[in-house]
Amino acid sequence: MQDEHNVLRLANDSDKQIQFQFVPLLNINVVQRALKSQGIKASDWQAQNRQSQTLYRVILDYKAALFQGKKRGRNFLIALQSAMLKTKQHYSETLVKQVARDCKIDLDMFMEDRNGHLAKQAFQADQRLASEMNITEASSAVVFDCDQYDYGVLLEHFNYDTLFDLVNGHLDPFHDDLTQRTTNCANGNTAQLHVL
């Protein structure tokens, strides 16, 4: 959640035009990290299954919210995470509906979409994207600057300052100590940012 706030802050602070997308990642590392943060042993298979199902449902909810607009989707994700992490509310249908209402999401459409085929397809597409970029850890960002380079730079466990310096050209991805991954730029002349 902190990384998402850093990206939103960056988009607001930078003079460059930045397109960004939050891409949720679900794998065993993410599940075990969530369990550890709750003080649950990673060897507890039942807890792993419950946590995996909860995270999967959160992602489908986020995807369904995105169908009503990127900004609403982002607001929904941050509000749901905040309720679960900051105020320690447990994931439930009641919580999801309340967050959706608070984010001005059409509840009938949302409830239909979150269980639909398109949300599941969007989840699978995100996991493929993460796999193609060799992302295994949450809190990773892939930054593309299609004006200067034909590849993206992978930052794992980034902070605001590193992200700001990279996007604004204060870090040289060739010479500074950054984790790099070569991938082709797909779109135009805009700095793009994928946060997984």
C-alpha positions in Angstrom: 0.0 0.0 0.0 2.9 2.4 0.8 4.3 1.7 -2.7 1.0 2.6 -4.3 1.0 5.9 -2.4 4.5 6.5 -3.5 3.5 6.1 -7.2 0.5 8.4 -6.8 2.7 11.0 -5.1 5.2 10.6 -7.9 2.6 11.1 -10.6 1.6 14.3 -8.8 5.1 15.6 -8.1 6.8 14.9 -11.5 6.8 17.3 -14.4 6.8 14.3 -16.8 3.6 12.7 -18.1 3.4 9.4 -16.3 1.1 6.5 -17.1 0.9 3.9 -14.4 -1.0 0.7 -13.6 -1.2 -1.3 -10.4 -0.8 -4.9 -11.2 -1.7 -7.3 -8.4 0.6 -10.2 -7.9 -0.4 -13.5 -6.3 2.1 -16.2 -5.7 3.5 -18.3 -2.8 5.9 -15.5 -1.9 3.1 -13.0 -1.5 1.0 -15.4 0.5 3.8 -16.3 2.8 4.7 -12.6 3.3 1.1 -11.9 4.2 1.0 -14.7 6.7 4.3 -13.6 8.3 2.9 -10.1 8.8 0.0 -11.7 10.7 2.3 -13.8 12.8 1.2 -17.0 11.2 3.7 -19.8 10.4 4.2 -20.4 6.7 4.0 -24.1 7.3 0.3 -23.8 8.2 -1.2 -25.1 4.9 -4.8 -24.3 5.9 -3.8 -20.7 6.7 -1.9 -20.5 3.4 -5.1 -21.7 1.5 -7.3 -19.2 3.3 -4.9 -16.4 2.7 -4.5 -17.3 -0.9 -8.3 -17.3 -1.4 -8.7 -14.0 0.3 -6.0 -12.4 -1.8 -7.5 -13.9 -4.9 -10.9 -12.4 -4.0 -9.4 -9.0 -3.3 -7.8 -9.0 -6.7 -11.0 -10.0 -8.4 -12.8 -7.2 -6.5 -10.1 -4.7 -7.7 -10.5 -5.9 -11.3 -14.2 -5.5 -11.1 -13.8 -2.0 -9.7 -11.4 -1.1 -12.5 -14.2 -1.9 -15.0 -15.8 1.3 -13.7 -12.7 3.4 -14.3 -9.1 3.4 -13.4 -9.4 6.1 -10.8 -12.3 4.4 -9.1 -10.5 1.1 -9.2 -7.4 2.5 -7.6 -9.4 4.3 -5.0 -11.2 1.0 -4.2 -8.0 -0.9 -3.9 -6.4 1.6 -1.6 -9.6 2.0 0.5 -10.0 -1.8 0.9 -6.3 -2.3 1.8 -6.5 0.5 4.3 -9.6 -1.0 5.9 -7.9 -4.4 6.1 -4.4 -3.3 7.1 -4.8 -0.1 9.1 -8.1 -0.7 10.8 -7.6 -4.5 10.9 -11.1 -5.3 9.5 -11.4 -8.8 8.1 -12.2 -9.3 4.5 -15.9 -9.9 4.1 -18.8 -9.3 1.7 -20.0 -6.5 4.0 -16.7 -4.7 4.0 -16.3 -5.0 0.2 -19.8 -3.6 -0.4 -19.2 -0.7 2.0 -15.8 0.2 0.4 -17.5 0.0 -3.1 -20.3 2.3 -1.9 -17.7 4.7 -0.4 -15.8 4.8 -3.7 -19.0 5.5 -5.7 -19.0 2.3 -7.5 -22.2 1.0 -9.0 -22.8 -1.9 -6.6 -25.1 -4.0 -8.8 -22.6 -4.0 -11.7 -19.7 -4.5 -9.4 -21.2 -7.5 -7.7 -21.9 -9.1 -11.1 -18.4 -8.3 -12.5 -16.4 -9.5 -9.5 -17.7 -13.1 -10.1 -17.6 -12.9 -13.8 -15.3 -14.3 -16.4 -13.7 -11.0 -17.4 -12.4 -10.4 -13.9 -10.8 -13.8 -13.9 -9.3 -13.2 -17.3 -7.9 -9.9 -16.2 -6.3 -11.6 -13.1 -4.7 -14.3 -15.4 -3.4 -11.6 -17.7 -1.8 -9.8 -14.8 -0.1 -13.0 -13.6 1.2 -13.6 -17.2 2.6 -10.0 -17.3 4.3 -10.5 -14.0 5.8 -13.8 -15.2 7.0 -12.3 -18.4 8.8 -9.6 -16.5 10.3 -12.1 -14.0 8.5 -10.5 -11.1 8.4 -12.8 -8.0 8.1 -10.3 -5.2 5.4 -7.8 -4.4 6.4 -4.2 -4.1 8.2 -4.2 -7.5 8.0 -1.5 -10.1 8.9 -1.7 -13.8 9.6 1.7 -15.3 9.6 2.3 -19.1 10.9 5.5 -20.7 10.2 4.9 -24.3 11.8 8.3 -25.3 15.3 7.1 -24.4 15.4 3.4 -24.0 13.9 0.2 -25.5 13.7 -1.6 -22.2 12.2 -1.3 -18.8 14.0 -1.1 -15.5 12.8 -3.4 -12.6 13.0 -2.0 -9.1 12.3 -4.4 -6.3 11.3 -3.0 -2.9 11.7 0.6 -4.2 11.2 3.8 -2.3 9.9 7.2 -3.4 13.3 8.8 -3.8 14.7 6.0 -6.1 11.5 6.0 -8.2 11.5 9.8 -8.5 15.2 9.9 -9.4 14.8 7.2 -12.1 11.7 8.7 -13.7 13.1 12.2 -13.7 16.5 11.1 -15.2 18.6 11.5 -12.1 19.6 7.8 -12.2 21.3 6.2 -15.1 19.9 2.7 -15.5 23.1 1.6 -17.3 25.5 2.7 -14.5 23.6 3.0 -11.2 23.0 0.0 -9.0 19.5 -0.9 -10.2 18.0 -4.3 -10.9 17.4 -4.4 -14.7 15.3 -6.4 -17.0 15.3 -5.9 -20.7 11.9 -5.7 -22.3 10.6 -3.9 -25.4 8.6 -0.6 -25.1 5.2 -1.0 -26.5 3.6 2.4 -26.4 4.5 5.9 -27.6 6.6 8.5 -25.9 5.4 8.4 -22.4 7.1 7.2 -19.2 5.1 4.2 -18.1 5.1 2.5 -14.8 3.7 -0.9 -13.8 3.6 -1.5 -10.0 3.2 -5.1 -9.0 
